[in-house]
Structure formats: structure tokens, C-alpha cells
Amino acid sequence: MSNSLVAFLSQFRPIPADDRVLLETVFENRTYQEGDYLFRTGHICQEIFFICNGVLRIVVTNEKGNEETHYFLKEQQFCTILNSFKNRIVAQESIQAACDTEVLAISRMKLGELYDQIPYLQGLIDQIIQQGLIDKINLRNAYLGQDSTTRYRLFLRHQPEIAQRIPLSDVASYLGITPQSLSRIRKNRR
């Protein structure tokens, strides 16, 4: 799995052989089943994950105690609760496997040591994460002001690979509609 991280990073700049070896030894391979939490709210997020296979979702518990999906992340994306990770503050979000998932994980401490050993890596990862945030914002903005049918249509157009792999209840939560409404929308599309 660590080869997938090296291959991904190599898309942005050449990674020397020694750095490749170091990257492959520092990240920890982990697997999670659908519904498992990688990180739970109420703590400081101390890890960053690179998704090799599967889909993760960022969730928040609302005032009624129900989980709401804020975003999905898939293969070849980094995932963490960035504000908590960077600023060492307690997170209000959780990270959950939306389907069976394989990730590479690294702690904040080990990542700092890795940045000392591979000086260009911090700028590279920060750039990738920043672009991911911009992409998230643009995608979420596309849904604003749209009715539920249009939001579902946009979801299928922009994130088809996610739509096919996760529970419909997670899709409904993400789109801000009830599972029953999503069932009606899906039924009317046929």
C-alpha cells in the first residue's frame, strides 16, 4: 500500500529512491471495516491518513445526536481533521470508514520527523491538502441553493465512484435530505 503513496506523490515531483524507501517505512498500513472510526470527535486529531482503497467520511453529530456527513474522501486523498491536527485543538468532527477502507497512517510526531528528513515533503503535502480543501469548497458550493433532486444529480455526476460504494443513508446525510426522500428521487429517475 505504501507504494500507492509514493506513486501519488511522484505525480507532483520526482521522489528520489532514498526518500521512497523512507516513505514506505514510516507510514503504517491499516484496514477498517465499513462503520469503523479512524478518529472520534472530542479529542485532538494526532494522525493524518492517505487513502489507498475505499471511502472515508467526515461526520459531525448535530444537536439532536444524529450524525451528519460533511464530506467524503476517496483513494489518493489525504484525510485528517485539519484544524485539530494543525492547531492542536479538540475536534468537533469524526472520521469514519464509509465502506471497507485501507489507509496509510502517520502520527503528527512522525510526520514532523519525516519533514526534517525530507525537507520538500511538507510543502508538497500542504499544497496537496490545500488543493483538496479548495476542491471540497467548490463541490459543496455547487450544491448550495439546489433542490434535492438536483443535488443528487450533481452528486452522481461529480462523485459517481463514491455513490456506488457507500450506504444510501450516508448519501442522504451528505445531501441534507432524508433517506425516504432519496428513495423517491432514485425511484423517479428510473
Secondary structure as the mmCIF struct_conf table of DSSP 4:
data_model
#
loop_
_struct_conf.conf_type_id
_struct_conf.id
_struct_conf.beg_label_comp_id
_struct_conf.beg_label_asym_id
_struct_conf.beg_label_seq_id
_struct_conf.end_label_comp_id
_struct_conf.end_label_asym_id
_struct_conf.end_label_seq_id
HELX_RH_AL_P HELX_RH_AL_P1 SER A 2 SER A 10
TURN_TY1_P TURN_TY1_P1 GLN A 11 PHE A 12
BEND BEND1 ARG A 13 ARG A 13
HELX_RH_AL_P HELX_RH_AL_P2 ALA A 17 VAL A 26
BEND BEND2 PHE A 27 PHE A 27
STRN STRN1 GLU A 28 TYR A 32
TURN_TY1_P TURN_TY1_P2 GLU A 34 GLY A 35
STRN STRN2 TYR A 37 PHE A 39
TURN_TY1_P TURN_TY1_P3 THR A 41 GLY A 42
BEND BEND3 HIS A 43 HIS A 43
STRN STRN3 ILE A 44 ILE A 44
STRN STRN4 GLU A 47 ASN A 53
BEND BEND4 GLY A 54 GLY A 54
STRN STRN5 LEU A 56 THR A 61
TURN_TY1_P TURN_TY1_P4 GLU A 63 LYS A 64
BEND BEND5 GLY A 65 GLY A 65
STRN STRN6 GLU A 67 LEU A 73
TURN_TY1_P TURN_TY1_P5 GLU A 75 GLN A 76
STRN STRN7 PHE A 78 CYS A 79
HELX_RH_AL_P HELX_RH_AL_P3 LEU A 82 ASN A 87
TURN_TY1_P TURN_TY1_P6 ARG A 88 ARG A 88
STRN STRN8 VAL A 90 VAL A 90
BEND BEND6 GLN A 92 GLN A 92
STRN STRN9 GLU A 93 ALA A 97
BEND BEND7 ALA A 98 ASP A 100
STRN STRN10 THR A 101 SER A 107
HELX_RH_AL_P HELX_RH_AL_P4 ARG A 108 GLN A 117
BEND BEND8 ILE A 118 ILE A 118
HELX_RH_AL_P HELX_RH_AL_P5 PRO A 119 TYR A 143
TURN_TY1_P TURN_TY1_P7 LEU A 144 GLY A 145
HELX_RH_AL_P HELX_RH_AL_P6 SER A 148 HIS A 158
HELX_RH_AL_P HELX_RH_AL_P7 PRO A 160 ALA A 163
TURN_TY1_P TURN_TY1_P8 GLN A 164 ARG A 165
BEND BEND9 ILE A 166 ILE A 166
HELX_RH_AL_P HELX_RH_AL_P8 LEU A 168 LEU A 175
TURN_TY1_P TURN_TY1_P9 GLY A 176 GLY A 176
BEND BEND10 ILE A 177 ILE A 177
HELX_RH_AL_P HELX_RH_AL_P9 PRO A 179 ARG A 189
#
